[in-house]
């Protein structure tokens, strides 16, 4: 007699197979669902999927067979294998001329049968709203050096309307049964997880996406690894795109080294446990009284340093579609708290909705989260632009900013140190030049020129913007003058003898030296290894041995 648990699992599997309306087939003596075509929380993760495999009720197989689909809707679909061998082109068959150019530029060659692209019934392009996956192969080159060649699964990434406009982003799945299970080290310098076993090749925003992720990681706000690449699809050059790891529960598990964590994406499906944990946090925050938005109360559940850095990265980059990403809580640390990871920052830098800005660096910053004033724009404002100002992150930020001085100080310190010491022109200029290596003529100018202008003027504009929205006076300039060759630390960051920094009124600024020296501030002399001043009006600090 079957146990209740076994009976339940068998019944659930029967429902799944019956939903395929007779398209399932017998393969190797049993019904087989392709793991690559079943939602991850059914077979890849969670108790249900593990139990089904252990009981030998569901098998997994490499995509060596043509796939048919039984459910055509916007939800993750279920597919089964048929017995026909498909034609899978070889991704190695690319012309040498397509690999010419920068020896450091990554080239991604994807090969997929034409019918698996355009077939009205089963092509991934013709059925963009179904999120089908089809068998293919992938080869990665650095210059003309082959880094990887393996069979893979290929699907589209993103909303269907993008493909109607000619935009194409692809998701690539790597698995042991296909040949290789992960990217070789060094392809994506991932701050989150290694190895990378599923990645995206994304187009239309490689400059803004790459720079935004670089800025976020630079200031200590985690974002997936990303690298500029050239996409070759069935031997045809598709232009420059971005190669990035996919932000999923699976990738986060590799990052943390275990599966005992909560993972809740702003967009997407979740496990039952993740749904309960994520919704519980939402309910808790929305029930907080203004007086309860304090560091002791909110900081007990939220990593406030992460929240400040995460939202400042969004503000500085001008990500006007920022209600994306995921929040994570590691249950194995001493004090589990929620923190955020970035995702999809393509609508950043000079990318904006028509009529929204005149100059790239004047794109909305702090107002993207606060929503306290209108941003000039012709026509209707995108719905996401309005909705995200009522999201969990926005509610937390606005509540803490209005009611907790410690959080205000934390956010202003993150903003000032980021703009004075981290996202500097000399740091970002090489990144922009590297992104521009693969572009020529008008294309290079239209992509790189505005990004450079944004980088050059954004921090000063953000300083003024924050001062206005928080009711401060003008930003304060503090200069340090010392003999050439002298080295100091300001705010804990190394600086030279000609440092210039901009601060918010009332901020404390600490300058330290490795040895006791003389200091002169507004005519007042002192001696020691450090000096701390309050930013009240422009100030000049002299340092002498």
C-alpha positions as CSV (number, residue, x, y, z in Angstrom):
1,X,0.0,0.0,0.0
2,X,1.4,3.4,-1.0
3,X,2.0,5.9,1.7
4,X,-0.1,9.2,1.7
5,X,3.0,11.1,0.6
6,X,3.7,8.7,-2.3
7,X,0.1,8.8,-3.4
8,X,0.0,12.5,-3.3
9,X,3.2,12.8,-5.5
10,X,1.8,10.2,-7.9
11,X,-1.4,12.1,-8.2
12,X,0.3,15.4,-8.8
13,X,2.5,13.8,-11.5
14,X,-0.6,12.4,-13.2
15,X,-2.2,15.9,-13.2
16,X,1.0,17.3,-14.8
17,X,1.1,14.7,-17.5
18,X,-2.6,14.9,-18.2
19,X,-2.3,18.6,-18.6
20,X,-0.2,17.9,-21.7
21,X,-3.3,16.8,-23.6
22,X,-1.9,13.5,-24.8
23,X,1.4,14.9,-26.1
24,X,3.5,13.0,-23.7
25,X,5.4,10.0,-25.0
26,X,7.1,6.9,-23.6
27,X,10.9,7.0,-23.6
28,X,13.2,4.4,-22.1
29,X,10.3,2.6,-20.6
30,X,8.7,5.5,-18.7
31,X,7.3,9.0,-19.2
32,X,10.1,11.5,-19.2
33,X,9.9,15.2,-18.5
34,X,12.8,17.3,-19.7
35,X,14.4,19.1,-16.8
36,X,15.3,22.0,-19.1
37,X,11.6,22.6,-19.9
38,X,10.1,22.3,-16.4
39,X,10.1,25.2,-14.0
40,X,13.1,25.0,-11.6
41,X,11.0,24.8,-8.5
42,X,9.4,21.5,-9.7
43,X,12.5,19.5,-10.6
44,X,15.6,21.5,-9.8
45,X,14.8,22.7,-6.3
46,X,12.5,22.0,-3.4
47,X,11.2,18.9,-1.8
48,X,8.8,18.0,-4.6
49,X,11.3,17.8,-7.3
50,X,13.9,15.9,-5.2
51,X,11.2,13.4,-4.1
52,X,10.0,12.8,-7.6
53,X,13.5,12.0,-8.8
54,X,14.3,9.8,-5.8
55,X,11.2,7.7,-6.4
56,X,12.1,7.3,-10.0
57,X,8.8,8.9,-11.1
58,X,10.5,11.6,-13.2
59,X,13.6,11.2,-15.2
60,X,15.8,13.9,-16.8
61,X,17.4,13.7,-20.2
62,X,19.7,15.7,-22.4
63,X,17.9,17.6,-25.2
64,X,19.0,15.0,-27.8
65,X,15.4,14.8,-29.1
66,X,13.0,17.2,-30.7
67,X,10.8,18.9,-28.1
68,X,7.1,19.4,-28.2
69,X,5.2,21.7,-25.9
70,X,1.8,21.0,-24.4
71,X,0.9,24.2,-22.6
72,X,1.0,27.5,-24.5
73,X,0.6,30.4,-22.0
74,X,2.7,32.9,-20.2
75,X,3.5,30.6,-17.3
76,X,6.6,28.4,-17.2
77,X,5.7,25.5,-19.5
78,X,5.9,21.7,-19.2
79,X,7.4,19.8,-22.2
80,X,8.1,16.2,-23.0
81,X,10.5,14.5,-25.3
82,X,9.7,12.9,-28.7
83,X,11.8,10.4,-30.4
84,X,13.0,12.4,-33.4
85,X,16.6,13.4,-33.6
86,X,16.8,17.2,-34.3
87,X,19.5,18.9,-36.3
88,X,21.7,21.0,-34.0
89,X,24.2,23.3,-35.8
90,X,27.7,23.5,-34.5
91,X,28.6,26.8,-32.9
92,X,32.2,26.4,-33.9
93,X,31.4,27.1,-37.5
94,X,32.0,30.8,-37.5
95,X,34.0,32.9,-40.0
96,X,37.4,34.1,-38.9
97,X,36.4,37.6,-39.9
98,X,33.7,37.6,-37.3
99,X,36.4,37.0,-34.6
100,X,38.6,39.8,-35.7
101,X,39.0,42.9,-33.6
102,X,40.1,43.3,-30.0
103,X,42.0,40.2,-28.8
104,X,40.4,40.7,-25.4
105,X,36.8,41.0,-26.6
106,X,34.6,38.0,-25.8
107,X,32.7,36.4,-28.7
108,X,29.6,34.2,-28.0
109,X,28.6,31.9,-30.9
110,X,25.2,30.4,-30.5
111,X,23.9,27.8,-33.0
112,X,20.3,26.6,-33.1
113,X,18.2,24.9,-35.9
114,X,16.4,27.5,-38.0
115,X,13.0,25.8,-37.3
116,X,13.7,26.2,-33.6
117,X,13.9,29.9,-34.1
118,X,11.1,30.7,-36.5
119,X,8.7,27.7,-36.6
120,X,5.2,29.0,-35.9
121,X,4.5,26.1,-33.6
122,X,7.7,25.6,-31.7
123,X,10.2,28.4,-32.6
124,X,11.5,30.5,-29.7
125,X,11.2,33.7,-31.7
126,X,7.8,32.9,-33.1
127,X,6.5,32.1,-29.7
128,X,8.3,34.7,-27.6
129,X,5.5,34.9,-25.0
130,X,5.7,31.1,-24.2
131,X,9.4,31.1,-23.1
132,X,10.3,27.9,-24.9
133,X,13.7,26.3,-24.7
134,X,15.4,24.5,-27.6
135,X,18.6,22.5,-28.0
136,X,21.6,24.2,-29.4
137,X,25.3,24.6,-29.0
138,X,27.5,27.4,-27.8
139,X,31.2,28.4,-28.3
140,X,33.0,31.2,-26.5
141,X,36.1,32.8,-28.0
142,X,38.5,35.4,-26.6
143,X,39.9,36.9,-29.8
144,X,40.5,33.7,-31.8
145,X,41.2,31.5,-28.8
146,X,38.5,29.0,-28.1
147,X,37.4,29.0,-24.4
148,X,34.4,26.7,-24.4
149,X,32.4,24.5,-26.8
150,X,29.4,22.5,-25.7
151,X,25.8,21.5,-26.3
152,X,23.3,23.7,-24.4
153,X,19.7,24.8,-24.1
154,X,18.7,28.2,-25.6
155,X,15.6,30.3,-24.8
156,X,14.6,33.9,-25.2
157,X,14.9,36.3,-22.2
158,X,12.6,39.2,-21.5
159,X,9.2,40.3,-22.6
160,X,7.7,39.4,-25.9
161,X,7.3,43.0,-27.1
162,X,11.1,43.3,-27.2
163,X,11.3,40.8,-30.0
164,X,8.6,42.5,-32.0
165,X,10.8,45.5,-32.0
166,X,13.9,43.6,-33.1
167,X,15.6,43.3,-29.7
168,X,16.8,39.8,-28.9
169,X,18.3,38.6,-25.6
170,X,19.1,34.9,-25.1
171,X,19.3,32.6,-22.1
172,X,21.8,29.8,-22.3
173,X,21.6,26.7,-20.0
174,X,24.6,24.5,-19.4
175,X,24.3,21.0,-17.8
176,X,26.5,18.0,-17.2
177,X,24.3,15.8,-19.4
178,X,24.9,18.2,-22.3
179,X,28.7,18.2,-22.1
180,X,29.8,21.0,-19.8
181,X,28.0,22.2,-16.7
182,X,29.6,25.7,-16.2
183,X,31.5,28.5,-17.8
184,X,35.3,28.4,-17.5
185,X,36.8,30.6,-14.8
186,X,37.7,34.1,-16.0
187,X,34.8,34.5,-18.5
188,X,32.6,36.4,-16.1
189,X,34.3,37.9,-13.0
190,X,31.3,37.2,-10.9
191,X,31.0,39.0,-7.5
192,X,28.1,36.7,-6.6
193,X,28.8,33.1,-7.6
194,X,31.2,30.7,-9.3
195,X,30.8,28.6,-11.3
196,X,28.2,30.2,-13.7
197,X,26.0,27.5,-15.3
198,X,23.3,29.7,-16.9
199,X,23.9,33.0,-18.5
200,X,22.2,35.7,-20.6
201,X,23.4,37.4,-23.8
202,X,21.6,40.7,-23.7
203,X,21.5,43.5,-26.2
204,X,20.3,47.1,-26.8
205,X,21.9,48.4,-23.5
206,X,25.4,47.0,-23.2
207,X,26.9,50.4,-22.2
208,X,24.4,51.4,-19.5
209,X,24.1,47.8,-18.2
210,X,27.8,47.2,-17.9
211,X,28.5,50.6,-16.3
212,X,25.6,50.3,-13.9
213,X,26.7,46.9,-12.6
214,X,30.3,48.2,-12.3
215,X,29.2,51.3,-10.3
216,X,27.0,49.1,-8.0
217,X,29.7,46.7,-7.2
218,X,32.2,49.5,-6.8
219,X,30.2,51.1,-4.0
220,X,29.5,47.8,-2.2
221,X,26.1,47.0,-3.6
222,X,26.1,43.4,-5.1
223,X,25.3,43.0,-8.7
224,X,25.8,40.0,-11.1
225,X,29.0,39.7,-13.1
226,X,28.8,41.1,-16.6
227,X,31.1,41.3,-19.6
228,X,30.9,43.0,-23.0
229,X,30.7,40.5,-25.8
230,X,29.9,40.1,-29.5
231,X,27.0,37.7,-30.3
232,X,27.2,35.4,-33.4
233,X,23.9,33.6,-34.1
234,X,24.1,30.8,-36.6
235,X,27.2,32.4,-38.1
236,X,25.8,35.9,-38.4
237,X,27.1,38.8,-36.4
238,X,24.5,40.3,-34.2
239,X,26.6,43.1,-32.8
240,X,27.8,44.0,-29.3
241,X,25.9,42.7,-26.3
242,X,26.5,41.9,-22.7
243,X,27.2,38.4,-21.2
244,X,25.9,38.2,-17.6
245,X,25.1,35.4,-15.2
246,X,21.4,34.9,-14.4
247,X,20.2,36.0,-11.0
248,X,18.3,33.0,-9.6
249,X,17.9,31.1,-6.4
250,X,20.2,28.5,-7.8
251,X,23.0,31.0,-8.4
252,X,22.5,32.6,-5.0
253,X,22.8,29.1,-3.4
254,X,26.2,28.7,-5.0
255,X,27.2,32.1,-3.7
256,X,26.2,31.3,-0.2
257,X,27.4,27.7,-0.3
258,X,24.1,26.2,1.0
259,X,20.4,26.2,0.4
260,X,19.2,27.5,3.7
261,X,18.2,31.0,2.7
262,X,15.2,33.1,1.6
263,X,15.2,34.5,-2.0
264,X,12.5,36.8,-3.2
265,X,12.6,38.5,-6.6
266,X,10.8,41.6,-7.5
267,X,9.6,39.9,-10.6
268,X,9.3,36.1,-11.2
269,X,8.1,33.0,-9.5
270,X,9.1,31.7,-6.1
271,X,9.1,28.6,-4.0
272,X,6.3,28.3,-1.4
273,X,8.7,29.1,1.5
274,X,10.2,32.0,-0.3
275,X,6.8,33.4,-1.1
276,X,5.7,33.2,2.6
277,X,8.9,34.8,3.8
278,X,8.8,37.6,1.2
279,X,5.2,38.4,1.7
280,X,5.6,38.4,5.5
281,X,8.3,41.1,5.3
282,X,6.0,43.1,3.0
283,X,3.2,42.9,5.4
284,X,5.4,43.8,8.4
285,X,6.8,46.9,6.7
286,X,3.4,48.2,5.5
287,X,2.1,47.9,9.1
288,X,4.9,49.9,10.7
289,X,4.0,53.2,12.3
290,X,6.1,56.3,11.5
291,X,7.7,56.1,15.0
292,X,8.7,52.5,14.4
293,X,11.0,53.4,11.4
294,X,14.1,53.4,13.5
295,X,17.5,51.6,13.3
296,X,16.9,49.3,16.3
297,X,13.5,48.1,14.9
298,X,14.0,48.1,11.1
299,X,17.7,47.3,11.4
300,X,16.8,44.1,13.2
301,X,15.3,42.7,10.0
302,X,16.9,44.8,7.2
303,X,20.6,45.3,6.4
304,X,20.4,49.1,6.4
305,X,23.9,49.6,5.1
306,X,23.0,47.4,2.1
307,X,19.7,49.3,1.6
308,X,21.5,52.6,1.5
309,X,24.2,51.5,-0.9
310,X,21.7,49.6,-3.1
311,X,19.4,52.6,-3.5
312,X,22.2,55.1,-3.9
313,X,23.6,53.1,-6.8
314,X,20.1,53.2,-8.4
315,X,19.9,57.0,-7.9
316,X,23.4,57.8,-9.1
317,X,23.0,55.6,-12.2
318,X,19.5,57.0,-12.9
319,X,17.9,53.6,-13.2
320,X,14.3,54.7,-14.0
321,X,13.0,51.1,-14.1
322,X,14.6,50.0,-10.8
323,X,11.8,47.9,-9.2
324,X,13.7,44.7,-10.1
325,X,16.4,42.5,-8.5
326,X,16.0,40.2,-5.5
327,X,16.2,40.4,-1.7
328,X,18.0,37.6,0.1
329,X,18.2,36.5,3.8
330,X,20.8,34.0,4.8
331,X,19.4,31.9,7.6
332,X,22.7,30.5,8.7
333,X,24.4,33.7,9.9
334,X,24.2,34.8,13.5
335,X,21.7,37.6,12.8
336,X,19.7,36.9,9.6
337,X,18.6,40.1,7.8
338,X,17.3,40.9,4.4
339,X,19.6,42.5,1.8
340,X,19.2,43.3,-1.9
341,X,21.0,42.3,-5.1
342,X,20.7,44.3,-8.3
343,X,19.3,43.0,-11.6
344,X,18.5,44.6,-15.0
345,X,19.9,48.1,-14.6
346,X,19.8,48.7,-18.4
347,X,17.6,51.8,-18.1
348,X,20.5,53.8,-16.6
349,X,22.9,56.6,-17.5
350,X,21.7,58.4,-20.7
351,X,19.0,55.9,-21.5
352,X,15.6,57.6,-20.7
353,X,12.1,57.8,-21.8
354,X,11.4,60.4,-24.6
355,X,11.3,63.9,-23.4
356,X,12.4,63.0,-19.8
357,X,15.7,64.9,-19.8
358,X,17.6,67.4,-21.7
359,X,21.1,66.6,-20.5
360,X,22.1,63.0,-19.7
361,X,23.4,63.8,-16.2
362,X,20.2,65.6,-15.2
363,X,18.2,62.4,-15.2
364,X,16.1,61.9,-12.1
365,X,18.2,60.6,-9.1
366,X,16.8,60.6,-5.6
367,X,13.4,61.4,-6.9
368,X,13.2,58.0,-8.5
369,X,12.7,56.6,-5.0
370,X,11.1,59.5,-3.2
371,X,8.7,60.5,-5.9
372,X,8.1,63.9,-4.4
373,X,8.2,66.0,-7.6
374,X,7.4,65.5,-11.2
375,X,10.1,64.7,-13.7
376,X,9.6,66.6,-16.9
377,X,8.4,64.3,-19.6
378,X,6.2,64.4,-22.7
379,X,3.2,62.1,-22.6
380,X,2.4,59.6,-20.0
381,X,4.9,58.5,-17.4
382,X,5.6,54.8,-17.5
383,X,3.5,52.8,-15.0
384,X,6.6,51.2,-13.4
385,X,8.0,54.7,-12.7
386,X,5.0,55.4,-10.5
387,X,4.5,51.9,-9.0
388,X,8.1,51.5,-7.8
389,X,7.7,54.5,-5.6
390,X,5.3,52.5,-3.5
391,X,7.5,49.4,-3.5
392,X,9.0,47.8,-0.3
393,X,12.4,49.5,-0.8
394,X,10.9,52.9,-1.4
395,X,8.7,52.6,1.7
396,X,11.6,51.6,3.8
397,X,13.8,54.3,2.5
398,X,11.2,57.1,2.9
399,X,10.2,55.9,6.3
400,X,13.8,55.7,7.6
401,X,14.8,59.0,6.0
402,X,11.9,60.8,7.6
403,X,12.1,59.3,11.1
404,X,15.6,58.1,11.9
405,X,18.7,60.4,12.2
406,X,21.1,57.5,12.2
407,X,19.9,56.2,8.9
408,X,20.0,59.8,7.4
409,X,23.6,60.0,8.5
410,X,24.3,56.5,7.0
411,X,22.8,57.4,3.7
412,X,24.6,60.7,3.4
413,X,27.9,59.1,4.4
414,X,27.4,56.4,1.7
415,X,26.6,59.1,-0.9
416,X,29.5,61.4,0.0
417,X,32.2,58.6,0.2
418,X,30.9,57.0,-3.0
419,X,31.1,60.3,-5.0
420,X,34.4,61.5,-3.4
421,X,36.4,58.3,-3.4
422,X,34.9,55.5,-5.5
423,X,32.9,56.5,-8.6
424,X,35.5,58.9,-9.9
425,X,36.2,60.0,-13.4
426,X,39.7,58.5,-13.5
427,X,38.1,55.1,-12.4
428,X,35.3,55.1,-14.9
429,X,37.0,56.6,-18.0
430,X,38.9,53.3,-18.8
431,X,35.7,51.4,-18.5
432,X,34.0,53.6,-21.0
433,X,36.9,53.4,-23.4
434,X,36.9,49.6,-23.2
435,X,33.2,49.5,-24.0
436,X,33.8,51.8,-27.0
437,X,36.6,49.6,-28.5
438,X,34.1,47.5,-30.5
439,X,32.1,50.5,-31.8
440,X,32.9,52.7,-34.8
441,X,31.7,56.0,-36.2
442,X,28.3,57.3,-35.3
443,X,27.5,54.3,-33.2
444,X,30.5,54.9,-31.0
445,X,29.7,58.6,-30.6
446,X,26.1,58.0,-29.7
447,X,26.9,55.4,-27.1
448,X,30.1,56.6,-25.5
449,X,29.8,60.4,-25.7
450,X,26.6,60.7,-23.6
451,X,28.0,58.1,-21.1
452,X,31.1,60.2,-20.6
453,X,29.1,63.4,-20.1
454,X,26.9,61.6,-17.6
455,X,30.0,60.4,-15.7
456,X,31.7,63.8,-15.7
457,X,28.7,65.8,-14.3
458,X,26.5,63.3,-12.4
459,X,28.1,63.6,-9.0
460,X,27.9,67.3,-8.8
461,X,24.3,67.2,-10.0
462,X,23.4,64.5,-7.4
463,X,25.0,66.6,-4.6
464,X,22.7,69.5,-5.4
465,X,19.7,67.2,-5.9
466,X,20.1,65.6,-2.5
467,X,20.6,68.9,-0.8
468,X,17.4,70.3,-2.3
469,X,15.3,67.3,-1.6
470,X,16.6,67.0,2.0
471,X,16.3,70.7,2.7
472,X,20.0,71.5,3.1
473,X,21.9,74.4,2.0
474,X,24.5,74.3,-0.8
475,X,27.1,71.4,-0.8
476,X,30.3,72.2,1.0
477,X,33.8,72.0,-0.6
478,X,36.7,70.9,1.5
479,X,40.2,71.1,0.2
480,X,43.5,69.7,1.5
481,X,46.9,71.2,0.7
482,X,50.1,69.5,1.7
483,X,53.7,69.1,0.4
484,X,54.0,67.1,-2.8
485,X,54.4,63.4,-2.1
486,X,52.6,63.4,1.2
487,X,49.9,60.8,1.6
488,X,46.8,61.0,3.8
489,X,43.5,59.3,4.4
490,X,40.1,61.1,4.2
491,X,37.0,59.2,5.4
492,X,39.3,56.1,5.5
493,X,40.3,56.3,1.8
494,X,43.8,57.2,0.6
495,X,44.3,60.6,-1.0
496,X,47.1,62.7,-2.2
497,X,48.3,66.2,-1.1
498,X,45.7,68.0,-3.4
499,X,42.5,66.5,-2.3
500,X,39.1,68.2,-3.1
501,X,35.9,66.7,-1.7
502,X,32.3,67.7,-1.6
503,X,30.1,67.1,1.4
504,X,26.6,67.7,2.8
505,X,26.3,70.5,5.4
506,X,26.9,69.3,8.9
507,X,28.9,66.1,7.9
508,X,32.0,65.3,9.9
509,X,35.2,64.8,7.8
510,X,38.2,63.1,9.3
511,X,41.7,63.5,7.8
512,X,44.5,61.3,9.1
513,X,48.3,61.0,8.6
514,X,50.7,58.2,9.3
515,X,52.8,60.5,11.5
516,X,52.2,63.6,13.7
517,X,52.1,66.8,11.6
518,X,50.9,70.3,11.9
519,X,47.3,71.3,10.8
520,X,45.9,74.7,10.0
521,X,42.1,75.1,9.7
522,X,40.6,78.6,9.5
523,X,43.7,80.0,11.1
524,X,43.6,77.6,14.0
525,X,46.7,75.5,14.5
526,X,47.0,72.0,15.9
527,X,49.3,69.0,15.8
528,X,48.7,65.3,15.7
529,X,48.0,62.4,13.4
530,X,44.4,63.3,12.6
531,X,42.0,66.2,12.5
532,X,38.2,66.1,12.3
533,X,36.1,69.1,11.0
534,X,32.4,69.8,10.4
535,X,31.4,70.7,6.9
536,X,30.0,74.2,7.4
537,X,31.0,76.4,4.5
538,X,33.9,75.9,2.1
539,X,37.1,75.0,4.0
540,X,40.8,74.8,3.3
541,X,43.0,72.5,5.4
542,X,46.8,72.9,5.4
543,X,49.0,70.1,6.5
544,X,52.7,70.6,7.3
545,X,55.4,68.4,8.7
